[in-house]
C-alpha cells in the first residue's frame, strides 16, 4: 500500500515517449506549465536539509484595464521529526525548527502566501482516541507558541502564513477545534477558520476530539488576493468548496492528512474538480511519511491492533481555474511547492466558461430548503 | 488538437511496465476492475459493424440482509452517419439504423439500462446558430418517431432506454428543450427530464435554441434501481449532481457532446468527482468524431469562419461510488461500454465514508438562502 514509488508523474516521465507524453499530459494534467526557476540558494538549502523543492507558473491573459495580479504561493508537506514518544514540547519544537528551515527556502523563492499541512505542529494522533498527551498540543490561535513563531516568520519574510493547528478555545469552554490561523505579512493575525466537515472513517477518529466548525465559510483579504481554507475532509464536500467560491475566494487551501488505499485515487480528483467548478485556484497539501504511536489501536477493519496510521502519501499539488494542475510533490519526502499564479485567471475563466453565470443558485437554495425538511418527498417517477 | 491517439489507457498500457502500471492504475483509476466477458456473438457483431465493445465489473461486498442488486448498464457513443447536408429524415433514419445495430449488441450483452449521447438522433448543430433545418429534428418526447422506435427496442430487449433528444414541447408554446426520455423495459415512457444548465462557451450556442429546465432534478424508478440524467453541461455543476444524489439516484447518466482542448482535461475529473461526492455510479457519455456543417460559422475566438465543430473525443466511461472508474472508450470510434455493477455499493460507500452523514445540508440551505440576496455581504476578514 505504501511508499516505494515517488510520484505518478515520475513514472510517466520515465516511460512515456516524448511525443505521446504530450497527449497524456494534456488530457491528464491540462495545459503544460512553465517551470519556475528556483534560486540557487534555495536549491542548496533544500539539498542540505533534505527536502524537495519544485516550482511552476500558471499564466493568465493580459488585460487592458487590469494589471496582472501575480502571487507566489508556497505549500509545504513534511514528516514529523521527533518520535511520538518524545515529550509534547520536544515534538513541537522539532516541528517548529523543521518548518522554519523550509520557510527560509520559501522566502528565498519569494513566496507571498504560504500554507502548511493540517495540524502541522503535532503528529496526527487522532487515530489513537487517547485524549492525553495529544490534547496538550492544542494552542490558543491568537497567543499560542506556534502562532507567535509564525507571526515572527510572517513579519521577517513579508509573507502571509496559513498555519493549521489544533486549537484550544479558552473563551468557549476550553473546547478543541481543528483550525487554520491566517497571519498577515504584517505579522498580525487576520483571523481564524475551522474545519467544517469532520470525518468518521477508518482511523480518522477526529469526531472524538472536536466538533464541526461554527464559523461558516470565511474569506481572508490579504495584500495579494482573497483566500480561504477548506480543511481536509471538506475536500470531499463540493458544497463546502462552493461556499468559499460564492464568498469570493481566489485561492482555496486544503491542508490535509490522508493515507493509503482509501483515498489516494480521490486525491487528484477532488481539489482539482473544485478549482474547475468554482473558477479559483486550489492548493491541496498532504502530510508525508508514517507516524507510529506508543500504544496500539484498532481500526474497525477487523485487523489486529497496530501502532501506525499508515503512509501519508504527500503528493501535494496546485490546480488552476482552467483545470490545469502541477505535478505532485513526492509521496515519500518533505517538500516545498512554489507556484506563481496570476489571479486574473479566475475572472477570465468565469468570463470564458460562465460556470458562475449558469450556476442557478436560486434553484439550489430553494431545492435545499425543501430537501432538508423531515417530510421531504423526492420527485421519483414510476411507471 | 484532435484525433490520432486512441485513448490515454492504451498509451499507459503500451509503455508502462507491468509492476509500475499497478501503482499508476491504483492512483489514477482506483481499484482494478475485473473484465466482463463479452459474448462471442456481440464481439462478432461489433467487428462486422465496426464499433468497439468493452466490459467491466464493479463488485460490492456481500450483505446478510440484502441480496446483491446487479445491473448491467450500457453506454453508447457514436458518430453521425449521413452528412449534415442530407435531409433531416435521411440523417435521422441513418442514426436510428446505426443505434439499433449497437443496441442489438447491448442486448446480446444482457444490458438492463442503456443510455446514448446527448441529442443522439441529430448532429450537434447548435454551433451554427441557424434555426433551420436543425429545429426540425425536434420531436415530441412521448409520441415522436425516435421515442416510438426506442419503445419498440425497450420492449423487444427488456431494457430500460434513456434517449436524449431535442424536444418539441407542443403543449407549452412549441418551445424546444434538451431532453432525456426514460423508457421502461415494458416499452412505456416513465417520464422526461431536461437539461438544467445551458452553456454559453465556445461554439456551444445552445442558449440560442432552448432554456434551462423547469423540471427540477427528477429520479426514475426502474426495475433495476433509481436513475437520473444530468445532461451535458450539468457535469460542471456540483450542485446539479448533488440534487440527484439527495433525491435518491443510484446511477446518474451524463449524456454529453463536448470537444477538444477546452474540456478534454476536465472530462476524467467531473463525472468521477460526482460519483465520489454523492456515493452513486456515474456514466459519462460523449459523442465521437467530427461534424461538418454546410455553412460556415465563427466561434468568437477571432479565428476565421469554418464549417466544423471540432473533434468530439468520445472517451465515455463509468465511475463508481468508491472512486474507481473504467477505462474510457476510444477517442475516435463508435463504441459500446457494458458495465455490471452491484448497486449495493452505493449504500456501502455511504456507510464507510459517511459523506452524506457529514454533508451538513442545513448549513448550506441557510448559507445559500443568504447568498442569493442582492445585499448579501460575504464574511471577508481584513487586517
Interface residues (C-beta under 8 A of the other chain):
Chain A: X5 X8 X11 X12 X15 X16 X17 X20 X23 X24 X26 X27 X28 X29 X30 X31 X182 X184 X186 X188 X190 X191 X196 X197 X198 X199 X200 X201 X212 X216 X217 X218 X219 X220 X221 X226 X233 X236 X237 X238 X239 X241 X242 X243 X246 X247 X248 X261 X264 X265 X266 X267 X268 X269 X270 X272 X273 X276 X277 X323 X324 X352 X353 X354 X355 X357 X358 X359 X360 X361 X362 X363 X364 X365 X367 X368 X369 X371 X372 X378 X379 X380 X381 X382 X383
Chain B: X5 X8 X11 X12 X15 X16 X17 X20 X23 X24 X26 X27 X28 X29 X30 X31 X182 X184 X186 X188 X190 X191 X196 X197 X198 X199 X200 X201 X212 X216 X217 X218 X219 X220 X221 X226 X233 X236 X237 X238 X239 X241 X242 X243 X246 X247 X248 X261 X264 X265 X266 X267 X268 X269 X270 X272 X273 X276 X277 X323 X324 X352 X353 X354 X355 X357 X358 X359 X360 X361 X362 X363 X364 X365 X367 X368 X369 X371 X372 X378 X379 X380 X381 X382 X383
